[in-house]
């Protein structure tokens, strides 16, 4: 299951990259840079803890491709909010160096949630700039990785469980684009 989740996640980055380069959807470069760095921490700590590392490894590779795609599109903005969020990455690296792998997995997973805020904020403001199908597929890949864990431990299940919840949140926010009226407001 873990390999299937990783393969699906990896395959999802291909259409996401194409949509970004084509300008069909917009993504927050700060979130993607932070996710890349945090995925590296989660992957490294998971490997060293002999845990479930496939999903963070795939997310690391895919995130690098997405950062390069956003950079290539020249359609990005970095504000104080993104800078404040980036400080969490530095804190996670320090936690990893000081406390070890298990705590690093917890800290980096928590920081992934915070790093999602800039992209989630953008998706809430403009759900039409995001792909519902891609959000759903990332959720499925995280769920498969969660199911594929060997046991119910932090190194095996925390990262995919949290990523699944993040993707459910994104899916819900992006799905709003189908319920908005032509004036841009919600129908209620």
Order of alpha helices (4+ residues) and beta strands (2+ residues): alpha-alpha-alpha-alpha-alpha-alpha-alpha
